[in-house]
């Protein structure tokens, strides 16, 4: 079985890409808080994800950096060659469903401009 559910915060604003023939995609990273604290501060795992089609459009329309979202889907792996012919391997979450949970609070935005 290959199933994963995550709740976390977006690490950057959503950028929608049109790869031709009306196919839309976005990739981003979800910061998922760990259940333990390291040296008194919280720690997180950073999980890359990719969303296609309507899911990508919904993320781009309603979400921005820092928003708390829930994602369900599956893990996938792929590989590609760089321009210098180096092989790169990627493991990422393929989003199959999403939930909008919480917008980043305005006071955090003011305290942490980016």
MOJOMO-V700506 format. One record per backbone hydrogen bond with DSSP energy under -0.5 kcal/mol. NH is the residue of the N-H (numbers start at 1). CO is the residue of the C=O. Records with the same first field share a line. If there is no record, write none. Layout:
NH = CO ; CO
This chain:
4 = 73
6 = 71
8 = 69
9 = 31
10 = 67
11 = 29
16 = 14
17 = 25
19 = 17 ; 23
23 = 20
24 = 22
25 = 17
26 = 51
28 = 49
30 = 47
31 = 9 ; 29
32 = 30 ; 45
33 = 31
34 = 43
38 = 41
39 = 37
41 = 38
43 = 36
45 = 32
47 = 30 ; 45
48 = 46
49 = 28
50 = 93
51 = 26
53 = 24
55 = 52
56 = 52
57 = 53
58 = 54
59 = 55
60 = 56
61 = 57
62 = 58
63 = 59
66 = 10
67 = 64
68 = 102
69 = 8 ; 67
70 = 99
71 = 6
72 = 97
73 = 4
74 = 94
76 = 92
78 = 90
80 = 88
82 = 86
85 = 82
88 = 80
90 = 78
92 = 76
93 = 48
94 = 74
95 = 50 ; 93
96 = 72
97 = 72
99 = 70
101 = 68 ; 99
102 = 68
108 = 105
109 = 105
110 = 106
111 = 107
112 = 108
